[in-house]
């Protein structure tokens, strides 16, 4: 696989150099810029546990996306430089050339109007969380949809909307901040809450009594996670897409999921 990655790098770089009539050749591809600079600039927020987490005490970053982008730089033979970014200015950071790629975000049509997205490397979705010590066993989404079940969610969020849609027969308890759905479950005031599988992984490590109902294949309201990149740079986009394909074939992203999105400590 390492040889394939090296061959891929050489092939895409050659294509970029052999296309003098294209706009990419006139405006050098990010791939060539990164290779010449020797540094891959990655925008990341550091506030998305467990994907991108900043330790303010040590000023270091860890997480699923941080590890993946570090590997991308290593496979390219360059250093990685993480550039502080905010979700609200993610698109502006790419358009203004503050970074070459963003460490990962959910694909949205609003963002896709201005930036390109790589192929998905991960799918996030909604999962139910229950207290494993509480009476009553829930094994499926359908087992939750009962008049005898209370589902707690934060008022006014997308999860409140989803709870009402998925569990029309259940009692929906919409709580206001600082209360949370999972706290209602831990306190026994509700049997179920729903959240993203990404947040669920962190919650289960913090609160071992919480567990997900069903498996990863049972997620609903799925949405792809991909890498936002500049529009119009097909050479750079193709290279990153091929890197994702190689890493998926190697099982690399499966390993990251097991490490960062598993309930195990």
C-alpha positions as CSV (number, residue, x, y, z in Angstrom):
1,X,0.0,0.0,0.0
2,X,2.9,2.4,0.7
3,X,4.2,1.8,-2.8
4,X,0.7,2.5,-4.2
5,X,0.5,5.7,-2.3
6,X,4.0,6.8,-3.6
7,X,2.9,5.9,-7.2
8,X,-0.3,7.8,-6.7
9,X,1.5,10.9,-5.6
10,X,3.9,10.8,-8.5
11,X,1.1,10.2,-11.1
12,X,-1.2,13.0,-9.9
13,X,1.8,15.4,-9.6
14,X,2.8,14.5,-13.2
15,X,-0.7,15.1,-14.5
16,X,-0.7,18.5,-12.9
17,X,2.6,19.4,-14.5
18,X,1.6,18.2,-17.9
19,X,-1.6,20.3,-18.3
20,X,-0.2,23.7,-19.2
21,X,-3.5,24.8,-20.9
22,X,-5.7,24.2,-17.8
23,X,-6.5,26.8,-15.2
24,X,-5.0,24.5,-12.6
25,X,-1.7,24.7,-14.4
26,X,-1.8,28.4,-14.7
27,X,-2.8,28.7,-11.0
28,X,-0.6,26.0,-9.5
29,X,-2.5,23.1,-7.8
30,X,-2.6,22.8,-4.0
31,X,-0.9,19.5,-4.4
32,X,2.2,21.1,-6.0
33,X,2.1,24.0,-3.5
34,X,2.1,21.6,-0.6
35,X,4.9,19.5,-2.0
36,X,7.0,22.5,-2.8
37,X,6.3,24.1,0.6
38,X,6.9,20.9,2.5
39,X,4.0,21.6,4.8
40,X,0.3,20.6,4.6
41,X,-1.8,23.4,6.2
42,X,-4.9,21.9,7.9
43,X,-7.7,24.0,9.3
44,X,-9.3,22.6,12.5
45,X,-11.3,23.9,15.4
46,X,-10.1,21.8,18.3
47,X,-13.6,21.9,19.9
48,X,-15.2,18.8,18.3
49,X,-14.6,15.9,20.7
50,X,-13.5,13.2,19.7
51,X,-12.7,14.4,16.2
52,X,-10.5,17.4,16.9
53,X,-9.7,18.2,20.6
54,X,-7.3,20.9,21.8
55,X,-5.6,20.5,25.1
56,X,-5.2,24.1,26.2
57,X,-2.6,23.2,28.9
58,X,-0.2,21.7,26.4
59,X,-1.5,23.4,23.2
60,X,-1.7,20.1,21.5
61,X,-4.3,18.5,19.3
62,X,-5.7,15.0,19.3
63,X,-8.6,13.2,17.8
64,X,-9.9,11.1,14.8
65,X,-9.5,13.9,12.3
66,X,-6.2,15.2,13.7
67,X,-4.8,11.7,13.4
68,X,-6.1,11.3,9.9
69,X,-4.7,14.6,8.6
70,X,-1.3,13.8,10.3
71,X,-1.3,10.5,8.3
72,X,-2.2,12.3,5.1
73,X,0.8,14.6,5.5
74,X,3.1,11.7,6.3
75,X,1.9,9.8,3.2
76,X,2.7,12.9,1.2
77,X,6.2,13.2,2.7
78,X,5.5,16.6,4.2
79,X,5.0,18.1,7.7
80,X,1.5,18.9,9.0
81,X,0.6,22.4,10.3
82,X,-2.7,22.8,12.1
83,X,-4.2,26.2,11.6
84,X,-6.8,27.4,14.2
85,X,-10.3,27.7,12.6
86,X,-13.9,28.3,13.6
87,X,-17.0,26.6,12.2
88,X,-18.5,29.9,11.3
89,X,-15.5,30.9,9.2
90,X,-14.6,27.4,7.8
91,X,-15.6,28.4,4.2
92,X,-13.8,31.7,4.4
93,X,-10.6,30.0,5.6
94,X,-10.5,27.8,2.5
95,X,-11.4,30.6,0.0
96,X,-8.9,33.0,1.5
97,X,-6.1,30.3,1.4
98,X,-5.5,30.2,5.1
99,X,-5.3,26.4,4.8
100,X,-5.1,23.7,2.1
101,X,-7.8,21.5,3.6
102,X,-10.1,21.4,6.5
103,X,-9.8,18.5,9.0
104,X,-13.3,17.2,8.4
105,X,-17.0,18.4,8.4
106,X,-20.4,17.2,7.6
107,X,-21.2,17.7,4.0
108,X,-23.9,20.3,3.4
109,X,-25.3,21.9,0.3
110,X,-24.9,25.3,1.7
111,X,-21.1,24.8,2.1
112,X,-20.9,23.0,-1.2
113,X,-21.9,26.2,-3.0
114,X,-18.5,27.7,-2.1
115,X,-16.1,24.8,-1.4
116,X,-15.5,21.4,-2.8
117,X,-15.9,18.2,-0.7
118,X,-13.8,15.1,-0.9
119,X,-15.4,11.6,-1.0
120,X,-16.9,10.7,2.5
121,X,-14.5,9.1,4.9
122,X,-17.1,8.5,7.7
123,X,-20.8,8.6,8.2
124,X,-22.3,10.1,11.3
125,X,-25.9,9.6,12.3
126,X,-28.4,9.7,15.2
127,X,-28.4,6.9,17.8
128,X,-30.5,6.3,20.9
129,X,-28.7,6.2,24.3
130,X,-30.1,4.4,27.4
131,X,-29.0,3.7,31.0
132,X,-27.8,0.1,30.9
133,X,-28.7,-0.3,34.7
134,X,-32.3,1.0,34.3
135,X,-35.2,-1.5,34.2
136,X,-36.5,-2.4,30.8
137,X,-34.4,-3.5,27.8
138,X,-34.3,-1.7,24.5
139,X,-32.8,-3.5,21.6
140,X,-34.2,-1.7,18.6
141,X,-35.6,1.8,17.6
142,X,-39.0,0.2,17.4
143,X,-38.9,-1.0,21.0
144,X,-38.6,2.7,22.0
145,X,-41.7,3.8,20.2
146,X,-44.1,3.1,23.0
147,X,-46.5,5.2,25.3
148,X,-44.6,3.8,28.3
149,X,-41.3,5.3,27.2
150,X,-40.0,8.8,27.8
151,X,-37.4,10.2,25.4
152,X,-35.5,13.3,26.7
153,X,-34.0,15.8,24.2
154,X,-32.8,19.4,24.3
155,X,-35.6,21.8,23.4
156,X,-35.5,23.4,20.0
157,X,-32.7,21.1,18.6
158,X,-32.7,18.9,15.6
159,X,-32.8,15.9,18.0
160,X,-36.2,17.1,19.3
161,X,-37.5,17.1,15.8
162,X,-36.1,13.7,15.1
163,X,-37.4,12.2,18.3
164,X,-41.0,13.4,17.5
165,X,-40.7,11.9,14.0
166,X,-39.1,8.6,15.0
167,X,-41.1,8.0,18.2
168,X,-44.6,9.4,17.7
169,X,-46.1,7.0,20.4
170,X,-43.5,7.9,23.1
171,X,-43.6,10.7,25.5
172,X,-41.1,13.4,24.4
173,X,-39.5,15.4,27.2
174,X,-38.0,18.6,25.8
175,X,-35.7,20.0,28.4
176,X,-34.0,23.4,28.4
177,X,-30.4,24.2,29.1
178,X,-28.5,23.6,31.3
179,X,-30.3,20.3,31.5
180,X,-29.4,17.7,28.8
181,X,-31.1,14.6,27.5
182,X,-28.4,12.2,28.8
183,X,-28.6,13.7,32.3
184,X,-32.3,13.0,32.3
185,X,-31.6,9.4,31.4
186,X,-28.9,9.0,34.1
187,X,-31.2,10.5,36.7
188,X,-34.0,8.1,35.8
189,X,-36.4,10.9,34.6
190,X,-36.3,9.4,31.0
191,X,-35.4,6.1,29.6
192,X,-33.9,7.3,26.3
193,X,-32.2,10.2,24.7
194,X,-30.9,10.5,21.1
195,X,-27.7,12.2,19.9
196,X,-25.1,11.8,17.2
197,X,-22.9,8.6,17.2
198,X,-19.9,11.0,17.5
199,X,-21.1,12.6,20.7
200,X,-22.4,9.2,22.0
201,X,-18.9,7.8,21.8
202,X,-17.6,10.5,24.1
203,X,-20.6,10.3,26.5
204,X,-20.2,6.6,26.9
205,X,-16.5,7.0,27.9
206,X,-17.4,9.7,30.4
207,X,-20.5,7.9,31.7
208,X,-20.0,4.1,31.6
209,X,-23.7,3.5,32.5
210,X,-24.8,4.8,29.1
211,X,-25.0,2.5,26.1
212,X,-26.2,2.8,22.5
213,X,-29.3,0.9,21.3
214,X,-28.5,-1.3,18.3
215,X,-25.4,-1.2,16.2
216,X,-23.8,1.3,13.9
217,X,-25.8,0.1,11.0
218,X,-29.0,1.1,12.9
219,X,-28.1,4.8,12.8
220,X,-30.7,7.1,11.3
221,X,-30.5,10.6,9.8
222,X,-27.1,9.6,8.4
223,X,-24.9,12.3,7.0
224,X,-21.4,12.0,5.4
225,X,-18.3,13.5,6.8
226,X,-15.8,14.7,4.2
227,X,-12.8,17.1,3.7
228,X,-13.7,20.6,2.6
229,X,-11.2,21.9,0.0
230,X,-10.9,24.7,-2.6
231,X,-13.2,24.6,-5.6
232,X,-11.8,24.3,-9.1
233,X,-8.6,22.3,-8.1
234,X,-9.3,18.9,-9.6
235,X,-5.7,17.7,-9.2
236,X,-5.8,18.3,-5.4
237,X,-9.3,16.9,-5.1
238,X,-8.4,13.8,-7.1
239,X,-5.3,13.2,-5.0
240,X,-7.2,13.4,-1.7
241,X,-10.0,11.2,-3.0
242,X,-7.6,8.5,-4.1
243,X,-5.8,8.7,-0.7
244,X,-9.2,8.2,1.0
245,X,-9.9,5.1,-1.2
246,X,-6.5,3.6,-0.4
247,X,-6.9,4.2,3.3
248,X,-10.4,2.7,3.3
249,X,-9.1,-0.4,1.4
250,X,-6.4,-0.7,4.1
251,X,-8.9,-0.5,6.9
252,X,-7.3,2.6,8.2
253,X,-10.5,4.5,8.8
254,X,-12.1,1.4,10.5
255,X,-9.1,1.5,12.9
256,X,-9.7,5.1,13.7
257,X,-13.4,4.5,14.3
258,X,-12.6,1.7,16.7
259,X,-10.1,3.9,18.5
260,X,-12.1,7.2,18.7
261,X,-15.8,6.3,18.3
262,X,-16.0,3.1,20.3
263,X,-17.5,3.0,23.8
264,X,-14.5,1.2,25.1
265,X,-12.0,3.2,27.2
